[in-house]
């Protein structure tokens, strides 16, 4: 049984960093340049700085198996909107409803402050796009391009209303 809880200042953030690292390696293999993934370290993530808007999926034994961050829109174009900023579930716990639970709780939190929310997802990550559509997000024509030292990244924006 999985429970969705709020992170606190006393959360095991090393476990959260490990979760981010492991899920990025699995989720983005073949979607992001291998050179980019090879250079990632756990030090890349700083969940302790956003603990107030961080949800955790934990097992009965306290293992953190999923994480979701939400908050106000970071893109100026969506000022006044909420944003589902990230969601990651350990590979062994995927396809068991953990991600859907995390999103439902984050949507409830966002709906308390915003009428609409968005998320950005890699344009090549079709499985994630299908998942978000099942949760109620709609694909838009808004495409974001970002140049990194390892190559270009293209994300699409998906939106939902509450």
Buried (B, 14 or more C-beta within 10 A) or exposed (E): EBEBEEBEEEBBBEBBBBBBBBBBBBBBEEBBBEEBBEEBEEEEBEBBEBBEBBBBBBBEEEBBBBBBBBBBBEEEEBEEBBBBBBBBBBEEBBEBEBBBBBBBBBBEBBBEBBEBBBBBBBBBBEEBBEBBEEBBBEBEEBEEEEEEEBEEBEBBBBBBEB
